Amino acid sequence: MSEKNNRGKPTKTLWIIAISLLAVLLIQQIPIGYYYSQPGDATGLQEIITVEGGSDLEEGEFYLTTILQSRANPFLYVWSLLSPYRVLTPEEMIMTENESDEDYHHRQIESMRQSQDAAKIAAYRAAGASVDIEENGVFVTQFVDGMGAVDVLEAGDLIVGVDEQTILNFTELTEALSEKTEGEEAALSVIREGEQIQVDVEMQTFPNAGEENGQPEDAVGLGIIYPVNDRTVTFDPEVTIEAGAIGGPSAGLMFSLEIYNQLQEDDITRGLNVAGTGSIDEDGNVGRIGGISQKIVAADQAGIDIFFAPNDEELGELSNYQQAIEAAEDINTDMQVVPISTLEEAIDYLRSIA
């Protein structure tokens, strides 16, 4: 009898292990309404960015820094408690109302595309190189549920006019609608599938106006969100960025520095490994981003010498630079953290290094 029991024990143990593993896998799939993130990598930009005929004499290198992000599950929830650099963020702070994972991913990719355009333009202007911009209108991408546009416009529509006024970009669209009131209609000229059509959209008050995006409580609009300027930008010499699946706008500053450096005869890296983060606009202004503490950790692990952080103290809250300094002190890094507000400041800093 004891011999039979001994033979049955391994089978029973295997069943316990299998059921336990299945339970763990199932528990991990339970959504808990958070996104999880942790330090990612520092990625060199020489292999990602190519300026035709540009300099390839860099002794050091520019790097973008990333964070790894996914929907949280119970396992990641517990895992995040073990380090201040593993962060849980409520879903509503990342995604808009009724936005799907696919919509969010598309928004991040589109944000990266716009960031690349701005980075190229800022770098070429700083280097005195040739850039030509032809604006064509405003692409519709997503809608606010319950507002006028959702039943009249379609994703992919290109708005080229309002009330017989030509519209070339989002700024012009906003100005053309600025005097309209709730209930008034805007006559839009729209290109849809290659054909220009006319549609009327009723102006309505934005839901939760005043609570987000700094809107006045009586703010009215068409009900479109994340519109994209459609334009043709020509660079001389040509430049390409192969960023793969990296999304969001936070690599803008580092893209600009790498492009600028390839347009120069000298090497502004000064033989150092230089990383950083920050969005950038076409005028070279550097903007605030998220996850900078985690990016400090990623840069330190990659042996970075200098890290550029957005200096946004004017916002009246803990600035990106202050967050970066706190993280740098916490992990006791030798990396130099430098505050900058513009692309020009970053270039000047590197040129000042003997």
C-alpha positions as CSV (number, residue, x, y, z in Angstrom):
1,M,0.0,0.0,0.0
2,S,2.8,2.5,0.9
3,E,4.4,1.7,-2.5
4,K,1.2,2.7,-4.3
5,N,1.0,5.9,-2.3
6,N,4.6,6.8,-3.2
7,R,3.9,6.3,-6.8
8,G,0.9,8.6,-6.6
9,K,2.7,11.5,-4.9
10,P,4.7,12.8,-8.0
11,T,1.4,12.8,-10.0
12,K,-0.4,14.7,-7.3
13,T,2.5,17.2,-7.0
14,L,2.5,17.8,-10.8
15,W,-1.2,18.5,-10.7
16,I,-0.7,21.0,-7.9
17,I,2.1,22.8,-9.8
18,A,0.1,22.9,-13.0
19,I,-3.0,24.3,-11.2
20,S,-0.8,26.9,-9.4
21,L,0.8,28.0,-12.7
22,L,-2.6,28.3,-14.3
23,A,-3.9,30.3,-11.4
24,V,-0.9,32.7,-11.7
25,L,-1.5,33.1,-15.4
26,L,-5.2,33.8,-15.0
27,I,-4.6,36.3,-12.2
28,Q,-2.1,38.2,-14.3
29,Q,-4.8,38.8,-16.9
30,I,-7.1,40.5,-14.5
31,P,-7.3,44.2,-15.4
32,I,-7.0,46.6,-12.4
33,G,-7.3,50.0,-14.1
34,Y,-3.7,51.0,-14.0
35,Y,-0.7,51.3,-16.4
36,Y,2.6,49.9,-15.2
37,S,6.0,51.5,-16.2
38,Q,9.6,50.9,-15.4
39,P,13.0,52.2,-16.7
40,G,13.7,51.2,-20.2
41,D,16.8,51.6,-22.3
42,A,19.2,54.3,-23.6
43,T,19.2,53.9,-27.4
44,G,22.0,55.4,-29.6
45,L,20.8,57.7,-32.4
46,Q,23.6,57.3,-34.9
47,E,21.9,54.1,-36.3
48,I,18.4,55.7,-36.2
49,I,19.0,59.1,-37.8
50,T,20.7,59.7,-41.2
51,V,21.3,63.1,-42.7
52,E,22.3,62.6,-46.4
53,G,25.9,63.5,-46.8
54,G,26.1,64.5,-43.1
55,S,29.0,64.1,-40.8
56,D,29.7,60.7,-39.2
57,L,32.7,61.8,-37.2
58,E,31.0,61.6,-33.7
59,E,33.5,60.5,-31.1
60,G,30.7,60.3,-28.5
61,E,27.0,59.6,-29.1
62,F,23.5,61.0,-28.5
63,Y,20.9,58.7,-26.9
64,L,17.2,58.8,-26.4
65,T,15.9,57.2,-23.2
66,T,12.7,55.2,-22.9
67,I,10.4,53.7,-20.3
68,L,8.7,50.3,-20.6
69,Q,4.9,50.5,-20.2
70,S,2.0,48.1,-20.2
71,R,-1.4,47.6,-18.7
72,A,-0.9,46.5,-15.1
73,N,-2.1,43.2,-13.7
74,P,-2.0,41.9,-10.1
75,F,1.6,40.6,-10.5
76,L,2.9,43.9,-11.8
77,Y,0.9,45.7,-9.1
78,V,2.8,43.8,-6.4
79,W,6.1,44.1,-8.3
80,S,5.7,47.9,-8.4
81,L,5.8,48.1,-4.6
82,L,9.4,46.9,-4.6
83,S,10.9,50.0,-6.3
84,P,10.0,53.7,-6.5
85,Y,11.0,53.5,-10.2
86,R,8.3,50.9,-11.0
87,V,5.3,53.1,-11.3
88,L,1.5,52.6,-11.4
89,T,-0.5,55.3,-13.1
90,P,-4.3,55.4,-13.2
91,E,-5.7,54.6,-16.6
92,E,-7.7,57.9,-16.7
93,M,-4.4,59.9,-16.5
94,I,-3.1,58.2,-19.6
95,M,-6.1,57.5,-21.8
96,T,-9.0,59.8,-22.8
97,E,-12.6,58.8,-22.1
98,N,-13.7,55.9,-24.2
99,E,-10.3,55.6,-25.9
100,S,-9.3,52.0,-26.8
101,D,-5.8,50.5,-26.5
102,E,-5.6,50.7,-30.3
103,D,-6.6,54.4,-30.3
104,Y,-4.1,55.1,-27.6
105,H,-1.3,53.3,-29.5
106,H,-2.3,55.2,-32.7
107,R,-2.1,58.5,-30.8
108,Q,1.3,57.7,-29.5
109,I,2.6,56.8,-32.9
110,E,1.1,60.0,-34.4
111,S,2.6,62.0,-31.6
112,M,6.0,60.6,-32.4
113,R,5.6,61.4,-36.1
114,Q,4.8,65.1,-35.3
115,S,7.7,65.2,-32.8
116,Q,10.0,64.0,-35.5
117,D,8.9,66.7,-37.9
118,A,9.3,69.4,-35.2
119,A,12.7,68.0,-34.3
120,K,13.9,68.1,-37.9
121,I,12.7,71.6,-38.5
122,A,14.2,72.9,-35.2
123,A,17.6,71.3,-36.0
124,Y,17.7,72.5,-39.6
125,R,16.8,76.1,-38.6
126,A,19.5,76.0,-35.8
127,A,22.1,74.8,-38.3
128,G,21.1,77.3,-41.0
129,A,20.1,74.4,-43.4
130,S,17.3,74.5,-45.9
131,V,13.7,73.5,-44.9
132,D,10.6,74.3,-46.8
133,I,7.1,73.8,-45.4
134,E,3.9,73.6,-47.4
135,E,0.7,73.5,-45.3
136,N,-2.4,71.7,-46.7
137,G,-5.1,71.6,-44.0
138,V,-6.1,69.8,-40.8
139,F,-6.7,66.0,-40.5
140,V,-9.5,64.8,-38.3
141,T,-8.4,61.8,-36.2
142,Q,-10.7,61.3,-33.1
143,F,-14.0,62.8,-31.8
144,V,-15.6,63.9,-28.5
145,D,-18.7,61.7,-28.0
146,G,-22.0,63.6,-28.2
147,M,-20.6,66.6,-30.0
148,G,-21.5,67.8,-33.5
149,A,-18.5,66.4,-35.4
150,V,-19.0,62.8,-34.6
151,D,-22.1,62.4,-36.8
152,V,-20.9,64.6,-39.6
153,L,-17.1,64.1,-40.0
154,E,-15.1,60.9,-40.5
155,A,-11.6,60.0,-39.3
156,G,-9.3,60.9,-42.1
157,D,-11.2,63.9,-43.3
158,L,-9.0,66.9,-44.3
159,I,-10.5,70.2,-43.2
160,V,-9.4,72.9,-45.8
161,G,-11.9,75.6,-45.2
162,V,-14.4,77.3,-42.7
163,D,-17.2,79.6,-43.9
164,E,-15.4,80.0,-47.3
165,Q,-12.1,80.9,-45.5
166,T,-9.1,78.7,-46.5
167,I,-7.7,76.7,-43.6
168,L,-4.0,75.6,-43.8
169,N,-3.3,74.5,-40.2
170,F,-4.9,74.0,-36.8
171,T,-4.1,77.5,-35.6
172,E,-6.1,78.9,-38.5
173,L,-8.9,76.5,-37.8
174,T,-9.1,77.6,-34.1
175,E,-9.1,81.3,-35.1
176,A,-11.8,80.8,-37.7
177,L,-14.0,79.1,-35.0
178,S,-13.2,81.4,-32.1
179,E,-16.1,83.8,-32.5
180,K,-18.8,81.1,-32.9
181,T,-21.2,80.4,-30.1
182,E,-23.1,77.3,-28.9
183,G,-25.7,76.1,-31.4
184,E,-24.1,78.1,-34.3
185,E,-23.1,76.0,-37.3
186,A,-19.7,76.0,-39.0
187,A,-19.7,75.4,-42.8
188,L,-16.6,73.2,-43.4
189,S,-14.9,72.4,-46.7
190,V,-13.6,68.9,-46.3
191,I,-11.6,66.6,-48.6
192,R,-12.8,63.0,-48.2
193,E,-11.4,60.2,-50.2
194,G,-10.0,62.7,-52.8
195,E,-13.3,64.6,-53.2
196,Q,-14.0,68.0,-51.7
197,I,-17.4,68.2,-50.0
198,Q,-19.3,70.8,-47.8
199,V,-20.6,69.8,-44.4
200,D,-22.2,71.8,-41.6
201,V,-21.2,71.1,-38.0
202,E,-23.0,72.5,-35.0
203,M,-20.8,74.1,-32.3
204,Q,-21.4,72.6,-28.8
205,T,-19.9,73.1,-25.4
206,F,-17.2,70.6,-24.5
207,P,-18.0,68.1,-21.8
208,N,-16.1,68.8,-18.6
209,A,-14.9,72.2,-20.1
210,G,-12.8,74.0,-17.5
211,E,-11.7,70.8,-15.8
212,E,-9.1,69.7,-18.3
213,N,-6.9,71.3,-21.0
214,G,-7.3,74.7,-19.4
215,Q,-10.6,75.3,-21.3
216,P,-13.0,78.0,-20.2
217,E,-16.3,76.6,-18.7
218,D,-18.2,77.8,-21.8
219,A,-15.7,76.6,-24.4
220,V,-17.4,75.4,-27.6
221,G,-16.1,73.6,-30.6
222,L,-16.6,71.0,-33.3
223,G,-15.9,68.1,-31.1
224,I,-12.6,66.8,-32.6
225,I,-9.6,65.9,-30.6
226,Y,-5.9,65.3,-31.6
227,P,-6.2,66.9,-35.0
228,V,-3.1,66.8,-37.1
229,N,-1.7,69.4,-39.5
230,D,-1.3,68.0,-43.0
231,R,1.8,69.4,-44.6
232,T,4.6,68.6,-46.9
233,V,8.1,69.4,-45.4
234,T,11.2,69.3,-47.6
235,F,14.7,69.2,-46.2
236,D,18.0,69.8,-48.0
237,P,19.9,67.6,-47.4
238,E,17.3,64.9,-46.8
239,V,17.0,63.4,-43.3
240,T,15.4,60.1,-42.2
241,I,14.5,58.9,-38.7
242,E,13.8,55.1,-38.2
243,A,12.3,55.1,-34.7
244,G,10.6,51.7,-35.0
245,A,7.8,51.2,-32.4
246,I,9.0,54.0,-30.1
247,G,6.0,56.3,-29.5
248,G,5.2,59.7,-27.9
249,P,6.9,63.1,-28.2
250,S,9.6,62.9,-25.5
251,A,12.5,62.1,-27.9
252,G,12.2,65.4,-29.7
253,L,15.1,67.2,-28.1
254,M,17.6,64.3,-28.7
255,F,16.4,63.8,-32.3
256,S,17.2,67.5,-32.9
257,L,20.7,67.3,-31.3
258,E,21.7,64.3,-33.4
259,I,20.4,65.9,-36.6
260,Y,22.1,69.2,-35.8
261,N,25.4,67.4,-35.1
262,Q,25.3,65.5,-38.4
263,L,24.8,68.9,-40.2
264,Q,28.0,70.3,-38.5
265,E,31.6,69.9,-39.6
266,D,32.7,69.5,-35.9
267,D,31.4,67.1,-33.3
268,I,29.5,68.7,-30.4
269,T,29.4,65.5,-28.4
270,R,33.0,66.2,-27.4
271,G,33.5,62.5,-27.1
272,L,30.8,62.1,-24.4
273,N,27.7,60.0,-24.2
274,V,24.9,62.5,-24.0
275,A,21.3,61.5,-23.3
276,G,18.2,63.5,-22.3
277,T,14.5,63.9,-22.8
278,G,11.9,66.5,-23.6
279,S,9.5,67.4,-26.3
280,I,10.4,70.1,-28.8
281,D,8.6,72.5,-31.1
282,E,9.7,73.9,-34.4
283,D,11.2,77.0,-32.7
284,G,13.4,74.7,-30.5
285,N,11.5,75.2,-27.3
286,V,11.9,72.1,-25.0
287,G,8.8,70.9,-23.2
288,R,7.9,68.8,-20.1
289,I,7.5,65.1,-20.4
290,G,6.5,62.2,-18.1
291,G,8.6,59.4,-16.5
292,I,11.8,61.4,-16.2
293,S,12.9,59.7,-13.0
294,Q,12.8,56.3,-14.7
295,K,14.7,57.7,-17.7
296,I,17.5,58.9,-15.3
297,V,17.8,55.3,-14.1
298,A,17.9,54.0,-17.6
299,A,20.6,56.6,-18.6
300,D,22.7,55.8,-15.5
301,Q,22.6,52.0,-16.3
302,A,23.8,52.8,-19.8
303,G,26.8,54.8,-18.6
304,I,25.7,58.2,-19.8
305,D,27.9,61.2,-19.0
306,I,25.5,64.1,-19.5
307,F,21.7,64.1,-19.2
308,F,19.6,67.1,-20.5
309,A,16.3,67.6,-18.5
310,P,13.6,70.1,-19.4
311,N,13.7,73.2,-17.1
312,D,10.0,74.0,-16.6
313,E,10.0,75.7,-13.2
314,E,7.6,78.4,-14.6
315,L,4.7,75.8,-14.3
316,G,4.7,76.3,-10.6
317,E,5.1,72.6,-9.7
318,L,8.0,70.2,-9.3
319,S,9.9,70.6,-12.6
320,N,11.3,67.8,-14.7
321,Y,14.8,69.0,-13.8
322,Q,14.0,68.9,-10.1
323,Q,12.6,65.4,-10.5
324,A,15.7,64.4,-12.4
325,I,18.0,65.8,-9.7
326,E,16.2,63.9,-7.0
327,A,16.4,60.6,-8.9
328,A,20.1,61.2,-9.7
329,E,20.9,61.8,-6.0
330,D,18.8,58.8,-4.9
331,I,20.7,56.4,-7.2
332,N,24.0,58.2,-6.5
333,T,24.9,58.6,-10.1
334,D,28.0,60.4,-11.4
335,M,26.1,61.5,-14.5
336,Q,25.8,65.3,-14.9
337,V,22.2,66.5,-15.1
338,V,21.8,69.7,-17.0
339,P,18.6,71.9,-17.1
340,I,17.7,73.3,-20.5
341,S,14.7,75.2,-22.0
342,T,15.7,75.3,-25.6
343,L,17.7,73.4,-28.2
344,E,20.1,76.4,-28.4
345,E,20.9,76.1,-24.7
346,A,21.8,72.4,-25.1
347,I,24.0,73.2,-28.1
348,D,25.7,76.1,-26.3
349,Y,26.3,73.9,-23.2
350,L,28.1,71.2,-25.3
351,R,30.1,73.8,-27.2
352,S,31.3,75.3,-23.9
353,I,32.8,72.0,-22.8
354,A,36.6,72.2,-23.3
